């Protein structure tokens, strides 16, 4: 199956919520903000950015609850979705930024596929990174690339 048509599946810890993602993610981002640390229970949250139409809840939508996070480091409002049974963070929507309205951020740990080949391409809020967490190494620029 070509990467553009790749089908990935994911779920919460208790398997009450199951979802699928089609296609290639736009970005992989490590977020070090305090709220991502708290919502993940870890030093950072691995965020995988997809278009909203690439993400589909297959079962368990009735178990998804949304927390409106208004005290973010960015100053915007995020809708953090999680499983009401086990508490697993599932996905995030940035409702303050119109440029993000067509996107959904999938919490990396919920994707069933082994993501060892998908390294974060960038990080948010590096000043909040714990000292023992290495800095995200950006991919080298390709010749002729403007990025």
Backbone as JSON, one array per atom type, in Angstrom:
{
  "sequence": "XXXXXXXXXXXXXXXXXXXXXXXXXXXXXXXXXXXXXXXXXXXXXXXXXXXXXXXXXXXXXXXXXXXXXXXXXXXXXXXXXXXXXXXXXXXXXXXXXXXXXXXXXXXXXXXXXXXXXXXXXXXXXXXXXXXXXXXXXXXXXXXXXXX",
  "N": [[0.85, -1.18, 0.0], [0.65, 2.14, -0.89], [2.26, 4.99, 0.63], [0.7, 7.32, 0.6], [-1.84, 6.29, 0.6], [-1.9, 4.83, 2.86], [-3.25, 3.01, 5.57], [-3.82, 3.46, 8.88], [-4.37, 2.31, 12.18], [-5.77, 3.04, 15.39], [-6.18, 3.33, 18.97], [-7.64, 3.81, 22.24], [-6.35, 3.14, 25.55], [-8.04, 1.22, 26.83], [-9.37, 0.17, 24.71], [-11.92, 1.03, 24.09], [-12.42, 3.18, 22.42], [-11.88, 3.34, 19.03], [-10.02, 4.17, 16.14], [-9.31, 5.24, 12.75], [-6.76, 6.24, 10.46], [-6.05, 7.69, 7.42], [-3.61, 7.88, 4.91], [-0.74, 10.09, 4.62], [0.85, 11.72, 7.33], [0.96, 15.27, 7.98], [2.86, 16.49, 9.63], [5.17, 15.67, 12.28], [5.36, 16.39, 15.59], [6.97, 17.34, 18.55], [5.66, 18.28, 21.55], [6.39, 20.33, 24.22], [4.98, 21.8, 26.03], [3.48, 22.84, 29.15], [0.82, 21.96, 29.53], [0.54, 19.85, 27.7], [2.39, 18.13, 28.83], [1.1, 17.6, 31.25], [-1.37, 16.5, 30.37], [-0.53, 14.21, 29.06], [0.87, 12.92, 30.99], [3.57, 12.73, 30.94], [6.91, 13.77, 29.89], [6.61, 15.15, 27.55], [4.44, 15.52, 24.68], [3.84, 13.55, 21.9], [2.87, 14.7, 18.9], [0.91, 14.16, 16.06], [0.2, 15.47, 13.07], [-2.63, 15.61, 11.07], [-4.92, 16.0, 8.29], [-8.31, 16.79, 8.95], [-10.17, 15.23, 7.56], [-8.81, 12.9, 7.17], [-8.97, 11.41, 9.41], [-10.91, 9.15, 11.27], [-13.34, 8.16, 13.54], [-13.91, 4.94, 14.39], [-15.26, 3.31, 16.2], [-16.9, 3.67, 19.38], [-17.4, 6.39, 19.81], [-19.13, 7.5, 21.64], [-17.77, 7.38, 23.99], [-15.92, 9.36, 23.96], [-14.76, 12.25, 25.4], [-14.49, 15.81, 25.75], [-12.15, 18.22, 26.67], [-11.97, 21.6, 27.14], [-9.24, 23.4, 26.78], [-8.07, 26.22, 28.02], [-5.99, 27.53, 29.19], [-3.44, 27.68, 27.92], [0.06, 27.54, 26.9], [0.37, 28.82, 24.49], [-1.65, 30.62, 24.44], [-3.99, 30.23, 23.09], [-7.09, 28.37, 22.52], [-7.52, 24.96, 23.04], [-9.1, 21.95, 22.07], [-9.1, 19.15, 23.81], [-9.41, 15.84, 23.32], [-10.43, 12.84, 24.9], [-10.58, 9.45, 26.2], [-13.37, 8.55, 28.05], [-13.48, 6.35, 29.66], [-10.86, 5.2, 30.18], [-9.15, 7.36, 30.19], [-7.21, 7.93, 28.3], [-5.45, 10.22, 26.25], [-6.62, 11.29, 23.1], [-6.96, 12.93, 20.7], [-6.33, 16.3, 19.49], [-7.7, 19.5, 18.91], [-7.11, 22.64, 17.55], [-8.87, 25.31, 18.25], [-8.67, 28.01, 18.14], [-7.04, 29.0, 16.16], [-7.53, 29.85, 12.93], [-6.13, 28.82, 10.73], [-5.63, 26.25, 11.45], [-8.02, 24.94, 11.43], [-8.86, 22.91, 9.68], [-7.44, 20.75, 10.47], [-6.32, 17.97, 12.52], [-4.84, 16.88, 15.49], [-3.29, 14.03, 16.27], [-2.69, 12.1, 19.09], [0.35, 10.65, 19.51], [0.95, 8.22, 20.93], [-1.36, 6.72, 20.8], [-1.62, 5.5, 18.39], [-1.71, 2.44, 16.78], [0.18, 1.29, 15.1], [3.68, 0.7, 14.93], [5.62, 3.41, 15.5], [8.35, 3.87, 15.16], [9.92, 4.71, 13.03], [9.13, 7.24, 12.53], [10.15, 10.19, 13.32], [9.98, 13.09, 15.43], [9.75, 16.18, 13.72], [10.03, 18.7, 14.51], [9.9, 20.83, 17.43], [7.74, 22.15, 19.94], [7.68, 24.83, 22.24], [10.4, 24.71, 23.38], [11.73, 25.76, 25.58], [10.46, 24.71, 27.73], [11.23, 22.12, 27.8], [12.33, 19.24, 29.49], [15.45, 18.85, 31.17], [16.71, 16.39, 30.75], [15.63, 15.44, 28.44], [16.35, 15.0, 25.07], [17.12, 17.52, 22.59], [15.06, 18.07, 19.76], [16.2, 16.94, 16.73], [16.41, 18.6, 13.8], [15.54, 17.67, 10.46], [18.11, 17.44, 7.95], [18.64, 20.12, 5.62], [17.61, 19.87, 2.26], [19.4, 20.09, -0.79], [18.76, 23.03, -2.52], [16.43, 23.46, -1.19], [14.1, 25.61, 0.39], [13.38, 25.59, 2.94]],
  "CA": [[0.0, 0.0, 0.0], [1.45, 3.36, -0.98], [2.18, 5.82, 1.84], [-0.41, 8.26, 0.47], [-3.07, 5.56, 0.86], [-1.68, 3.98, 4.03], [-4.3, 3.0, 6.58], [-3.31, 3.17, 10.22], [-5.43, 2.22, 13.18], [-5.36, 3.42, 16.73], [-7.2, 3.14, 20.0], [-7.29, 4.21, 23.6], [-5.79, 2.04, 26.34], [-9.04, 0.18, 27.13], [-9.94, -0.25, 23.43], [-13.31, 1.49, 23.92], [-12.43, 4.08, 21.26], [-10.99, 2.9, 17.95], [-10.05, 5.11, 15.03], [-8.42, 4.96, 11.62], [-6.16, 7.4, 9.81], [-5.66, 7.36, 6.05], [-2.66, 8.78, 4.27], [0.51, 10.54, 5.23], [0.71, 12.89, 8.2], [1.61, 16.51, 7.53], [4.03, 16.73, 10.48], [5.33, 15.04, 13.59], [5.84, 17.47, 16.45], [7.09, 17.09, 19.99], [5.24, 19.47, 22.29], [6.92, 20.35, 25.58], [4.23, 22.74, 26.87], [3.06, 22.28, 30.44], [-0.45, 21.26, 29.43], [0.78, 18.55, 27.04], [3.04, 17.29, 29.83], [0.09, 17.16, 32.21], [-2.38, 15.64, 29.75], [0.08, 12.93, 28.69], [1.52, 12.29, 32.15], [4.96, 12.5, 30.55], [7.72, 14.97, 29.71], [6.17, 15.82, 26.32], [3.42, 14.78, 23.93], [4.14, 13.4, 20.49], [1.7, 15.12, 18.13], [0.97, 13.82, 14.65], [-0.77, 16.34, 12.42], [-3.33, 15.12, 9.89], [-6.13, 16.72, 7.89], [-9.45, 16.21, 9.67], [-10.85, 14.2, 6.77], [-8.01, 11.68, 7.19], [-9.19, 10.79, 10.72], [-12.28, 8.67, 11.43], [-13.63, 7.32, 14.71], [-14.56, 3.72, 13.91], [-16.19, 2.85, 17.24], [-16.7, 4.24, 20.71], [-17.53, 7.86, 19.85], [-19.87, 7.87, 22.85], [-16.82, 7.41, 25.11], [-15.01, 10.5, 23.8], [-15.08, 13.5, 26.1], [-13.64, 16.92, 25.31], [-11.77, 19.23, 27.64], [-11.56, 22.87, 26.51], [-8.02, 23.86, 27.44], [-7.95, 27.65, 27.75], [-4.81, 28.1, 29.87], [-2.31, 27.12, 27.18], [1.25, 28.37, 26.73], [0.22, 29.61, 23.27], [-2.71, 31.61, 24.64], [-5.18, 29.82, 22.36], [-7.93, 27.33, 23.1], [-7.41, 23.64, 22.44], [-10.05, 20.92, 22.49], [-8.37, 17.9, 24.05], [-10.35, 14.72, 23.4], [-9.89, 11.71, 25.64], [-11.53, 8.38, 26.49], [-13.98, 8.73, 29.37], [-13.28, 5.13, 30.45], [-9.48, 4.98, 30.64], [-8.45, 8.64, 30.28], [-6.19, 8.12, 27.26], [-5.62, 11.35, 25.33], [-6.82, 10.77, 21.75], [-6.61, 13.93, 19.69], [-6.42, 17.7, 19.88], [-8.08, 20.46, 17.87], [-6.84, 24.04, 17.87], [-10.07, 26.04, 17.83], [-8.37, 29.45, 18.12], [-6.26, 29.35, 14.98], [-8.27, 29.49, 11.71], [-5.27, 28.03, 9.84], [-5.62, 24.87, 11.93], [-9.4, 24.44, 11.51], [-9.01, 21.7, 8.89], [-6.47, 19.75, 10.95], [-6.49, 17.29, 13.8], [-3.56, 16.41, 16.03], [-3.47, 12.72, 16.89], [-1.69, 11.82, 20.12], [1.15, 9.58, 18.93], [0.91, 6.96, 21.66], [-2.6, 5.99, 20.56], [-1.55, 4.85, 17.08], [-1.31, 1.05, 16.99], [1.37, 1.01, 14.31], [4.95, 1.1, 15.54], [6.05, 4.67, 14.87], [9.79, 4.08, 15.38], [10.53, 5.38, 11.88], [8.59, 8.59, 12.44], [10.74, 11.03, 14.36], [9.49, 14.47, 15.39], [10.48, 17.07, 12.82], [10.23, 19.96, 15.22], [9.33, 20.81, 18.77], [7.11, 23.37, 20.42], [8.02, 25.25, 23.6], [11.65, 24.07, 23.81], [12.15, 26.27, 26.9], [9.8, 23.87, 28.73], [11.77, 20.76, 27.69], [13.09, 18.78, 30.65], [16.89, 18.82, 30.88], [17.13, 15.05, 30.34], [15.02, 15.14, 27.13], [17.19, 15.6, 24.03], [16.54, 18.46, 21.63], [14.66, 17.46, 18.49], [17.12, 17.24, 15.64], [15.67, 18.88, 12.57], [16.13, 17.0, 9.3], [18.99, 18.32, 7.18], [18.05, 20.76, 4.44], [17.99, 19.3, 0.98], [19.94, 21.1, -1.69], [17.71, 23.74, -3.24], [15.26, 23.63, -0.34], [13.97, 26.92, 1.02], [12.94, 25.39, 4.33]],
  "C": [[0.89, 1.23, 0.0], [1.23, 4.22, 0.26], [0.99, 6.78, 1.78], [-1.75, 7.6, 0.78], [-2.98, 4.69, 2.11], [-2.84, 4.13, 5.01], [-3.67, 2.6, 7.9], [-4.5, 3.12, 11.16], [-4.87, 2.62, 14.53], [-6.51, 3.21, 17.69], [-6.71, 3.72, 21.31], [-6.78, 2.96, 24.33], [-6.79, 0.91, 26.55], [-9.73, -0.35, 25.88], [-11.39, 0.17, 23.23], [-13.46, 2.39, 22.71], [-11.42, 3.56, 20.26], [-11.15, 3.88, 16.79], [-9.14, 4.64, 13.91], [-7.94, 6.3, 11.06], [-5.71, 6.94, 8.43], [-4.65, 8.38, 5.56], [-1.47, 9.16, 5.13], [0.26, 11.73, 6.14], [1.45, 14.09, 7.63], [2.89, 16.76, 8.32], [3.98, 15.86, 11.71], [6.0, 16.07, 14.48], [5.9, 17.0, 17.89], [6.7, 18.36, 20.71], [5.66, 19.34, 23.75], [6.11, 21.27, 26.5], [3.74, 22.04, 28.14], [1.77, 21.48, 30.33], [-0.33, 19.93, 28.7], [1.49, 17.6, 28.0], [2.0, 16.74, 30.8], [-0.93, 16.21, 31.58], [-1.83, 14.28, 29.36], [0.65, 12.19, 29.89], [2.98, 12.01, 31.89], [5.67, 13.83, 30.35], [7.33, 15.77, 28.48], [5.07, 14.98, 25.7], [3.84, 14.74, 22.48], [2.86, 13.67, 19.71], [1.91, 14.8, 16.66], [-0.16, 14.55, 13.95], [-1.31, 15.72, 11.14], [-4.42, 16.12, 9.51], [-7.3, 16.02, 8.58], [-10.13, 15.11, 8.88], [-10.04, 12.91, 6.65], [-8.3, 10.84, 8.44], [-10.66, 10.38, 10.84], [-12.38, 7.83, 12.69], [-14.44, 6.14, 14.2], [-15.58, 3.19, 14.92], [-15.87, 3.55, 18.55], [-16.81, 5.74, 20.8], [-18.24, 8.33, 21.11], [-18.97, 7.95, 24.08], [-15.87, 8.6, 25.04], [-15.57, 11.72, 24.52], [-14.09, 14.56, 25.65], [-13.42, 17.88, 26.46], [-11.33, 20.47, 26.88], [-10.43, 23.46, 27.33], [-7.79, 25.32, 27.07], [-6.73, 28.29, 28.4], [-3.53, 27.56, 29.24], [-1.13, 28.09, 27.13], [1.12, 29.28, 25.5], [-0.82, 30.72, 23.42], [-4.0, 31.27, 23.92], [-5.98, 28.78, 23.12], [-7.76, 26.04, 22.32], [-8.54, 22.76, 22.95], [-9.28, 19.61, 22.58], [-9.38, 16.78, 24.25], [-9.67, 13.53, 24.07], [-10.99, 10.68, 25.87], [-12.06, 8.56, 27.9], [-13.82, 7.49, 30.25], [-11.88, 5.03, 31.03], [-8.66, 6.26, 30.74], [-7.39, 8.87, 29.22], [-6.47, 9.37, 26.44], [-5.7, 10.79, 23.91], [-6.39, 11.75, 20.67], [-6.89, 15.33, 20.22], [-6.84, 18.52, 18.67], [-7.78, 21.86, 18.37], [-8.01, 24.86, 17.35], [-9.86, 27.55, 17.78], [-7.7, 29.91, 16.84], [-7.0, 28.91, 13.71], [-7.45, 28.64, 10.73], [-5.26, 26.55, 10.21], [-7.01, 24.22, 11.89], [-9.62, 23.15, 10.73], [-8.11, 20.56, 9.33], [-6.91, 19.11, 12.25], [-5.12, 16.78, 14.22], [-3.84, 15.11, 16.77], [-2.34, 12.52, 17.9], [-0.95, 10.54, 19.72], [1.07, 8.23, 19.61], [-0.34, 6.14, 21.43], [-2.61, 5.25, 19.23], [-0.98, 3.45, 17.28], [-0.02, 0.69, 16.26], [2.62, 1.46, 15.06], [5.48, 2.32, 14.79], [7.55, 4.92, 15.02], [10.48, 4.78, 14.21], [10.04, 6.8, 11.69], [9.13, 9.41, 13.6], [10.12, 12.42, 14.28], [10.39, 15.33, 14.5], [10.77, 18.41, 13.47], [9.64, 19.82, 16.61], [8.75, 22.18, 19.1], [7.51, 23.59, 21.87], [9.29, 24.56, 24.12], [12.13, 24.56, 25.18], [11.48, 25.48, 28.03], [10.32, 22.43, 28.73], [12.56, 20.42, 28.95], [14.55, 18.61, 30.24], [17.35, 17.47, 30.35], [16.54, 14.63, 28.99], [15.87, 15.79, 26.05], [16.41, 16.54, 23.12], [16.17, 17.7, 20.36], [15.62, 17.91, 17.41], [16.32, 17.42, 14.36], [16.34, 18.15, 11.42], [17.04, 17.96, 8.53], [18.26, 18.9, 5.97], [18.53, 20.04, 3.19], [18.5, 20.43, 0.09], [18.8, 21.73, -2.48], [16.46, 23.97, -2.42], [15.26, 25.0, 0.3], [13.59, 26.78, 2.49], [14.11, 25.05, 5.22]]
}
